[in-house]
Amino acid sequence: MTAQNHGEQIHEGEEGVNFYPFRFHDFVLDDFVPLFLRDLTITQFSLLSTDGSARRGRISTTHGLVETPVFMPVGTQGTVKGLTPQQLKSVGAEIILGNTYHLTLRPGDELVAELGGLHKFMAWDRPILTDSGGFQVFSLAKIRKVTDDSVAFRSHIDGSPLELTPESAVRIQQNLGSDIAMALDECPPADANESVMREAVRRTILWAERCRNAHTRTDQALFAIVQGGTDLNWRRTCAQALVAMDFPGYALGGFSVGESPEAMHAALPASADLLPSDKPRYLMGVGRPEDLLAGIAAGIDMFDCVMPTRNGRNASAFTNFGPIRLRNACHRRDSAPVESGCPCYTCVNFSRAYLHHLFQADEMLGPTLLSLHNIAFYLRLMADARLAIEERRFGAFRSNCLARWERQT
Amino acid sequence: MTAQNHGEQIHEGEEGVNFYPFRFHDFVLDDFVPLFLRDLTITQFSLLSTDGSARRGRISTTHGLVETPVFMPVGTQGTVKGLTPQQLKSVGAEIILGNTYHLTLRPGDELVAELGGLHKFMAWDRPILTDSGGFQVFSLAKIRKVTDDSVAFRSHIDGSPLELTPESAVRIQQNLGSDIAMALDECPPADANESVMREAVRRTILWAERCRNAHTRTDQALFAIVQGGTDLNWRRTCAQALVAMDFPGYALGGFSVGESPEAMHAALPASADLLPSDKPRYLMGVGRPEDLLAGIAAGIDMFDCVMPTRNGRNASAFTNFGPIRLRNACHRRDSAPVESGCPCYTCVNFSRAYLHHLFQADEMLGPTLLSLHNIAFYLRLMADARLAIEERRFGAFRSNCLARWERQT
């Protein structure tokens, strides 16, 4: 199975759990969605097989199927940096991520809606997940004031004062028209003290309920985000409250926010175990290839991270034999591809020497070609992991990967 | 006929004039090329039809056919900035240009040769033309001393002292392995006085002869460059001497070096007329769409210019209805494609509003998508011009283009 294998996408008739089972209170809500359509979303999750805690699944969305475990390339500003949709498809990308915070600041979610939604705007006809903007507000924005009502902040672009509420986070994502939206959360840093964490968990639960009430698009699933850092008690408190609200999917937020990889890896299995097994589980903003394997082993289905594109822009390549830095002089005369055997456009056509030259000469094509390869690497890793789970050899697969990568790291 | 039309490339059996007719003195030269192969190059030029001075032709090279008039996208450092070979082919690029000066400085022509030549290095399997480095030395290099023997200069990258001779210019281009190489010339600025121009013409002739004697690759054609600015007398002096040496193709250098467009347009017909009609004629470094049409009307067959890619990186688009600037606020909500009816990937998939957003957000994809469109525009203009010549309506075609472009310029 290669990253190019889209044959997986043809099984449309697969049985699954509806993300939005009909709920009685839907009939008494008052908005513009016709009653007979409310929550009749076609978004479904099928758990196809397991291997220990590792899960092989399939998400069906308005814009098509997603095979899990899945990696979602990050398209922060309505573009996966440097790559065309055509190039993303050529390496098998099935779903990408868009950032609510960035897109509402620029070009504006209402403009995107006016132009037909994010899919049409960026010419991506496969599924899109949008984050809620919470993480970005808490990590990028310059000044902020958090109350139960909202988070007030200043734009990192022009300093203008802005405010995000659970309701506006949902409204923005409904304007963007993503297939999967995320509830607004408060994401504390890894070193948050007990009272900060308590407030973040309390507010995350409160906001999830408000997001759920504000959410009306039936062609979009709304996932909730579990906070609580590496403390299992806080994770449990948060997860239990959110699971009781019956969301169609759950994310683990607040990982990879400053804690050690070991602390994250140790906390993942029990944190994932708090989530219902018949819903997709998404580990937000993670991570390195070894983190993805740890997440999969813990029972995570979805991942996103800027690493493949960011590292690609900085001349760092992921390969099956460990990472390499293309700027290094040792690649100057190196006629080998970035990764032998990789079927991506970059590896089929170009040498490390050519990539080295492009980065030395500051040519745009270097970042483009290496981002393409790195995403191909991530997607191939996921495809290989899916096959390993199906064949119940994920543990051995993971050990082999780690051993191979360590040799040259 | 669209820029995507490669059907033109299938007429392999066309009759033509051999670039390198067998020459007696070839049999007494001493080098490693077997005698029976010497100058048996397959490079040919066929003049298919004319319309006034405008010419419709076809160049056959080692790496395939080139339909003329042709525009050659510029790949200065072994890459057409921001575009993959796949993207270039998607808009119908048949031949691209590589810069001898840049490539010998970095990564080095011997390294390129060691890696299999420029075609393999940059994964471009269609024809490549390399300039001689002369223009760049006279316009980019920091310090220089010109003698009849060589031009000494300092690298614009690290200031290291370097020297280019007619022989080394040929050796470099033979290492790069381009299909068409250019003789080293001295390119004076537009405001050069009489004595500077005299010296430049004298040296250009001297160097052309030395290049011709140094050139041994039989799968590569060597073109000579005519200098002389806008002074027809100097052009005639230079052209007559070079034509007597029987090169397989001729370029007009020293245009678009500071003179007014009107002065260039006025000088072009007589300058082109000095060149043999059975050889391709190349106007170097030109130009704007209106300059290309002026060149075609004057009987020019080949053009190159950085404008489509440079303007594309700066958010300026060429369109059939005149140029537009995508950064302008009027495009913020503009759902139209960059150019209605353009079949390029950019115009088929994306709106001006999206391009506007990409440039506002400083996203790499903006320059890539707009460079792609601008090259598509240039190549389509050439394809349309070829058809107009075939149908003997080039004059009307040119007038119509100029009227359309002026409306919004």
Interface residues (C-beta under 8 A of the other chain):
Chain A: Q77 G78 T79 K81 G82 L83 T84 P85 Q86 H102 R106 P107 L111 E114 L115 G116 F121 M122 A123 R332 R333 S335 Y345 N349 F350 S351 A353 Y354 H356 H357 L358 Q360 A361 E363 M364 L365 P367 T368 L369
Chain B: Q77 G78 T79 K81 G82 L83 T84 P85 Q86 H102 R106 P107 L111 E114 L115 G116 F121 M122 A123 R332 R333 S335 Y345 N349 F350 S351 A353 Y354 H356 H357 L358 Q360 A361 E363 M364 L365 P367 T368 L369
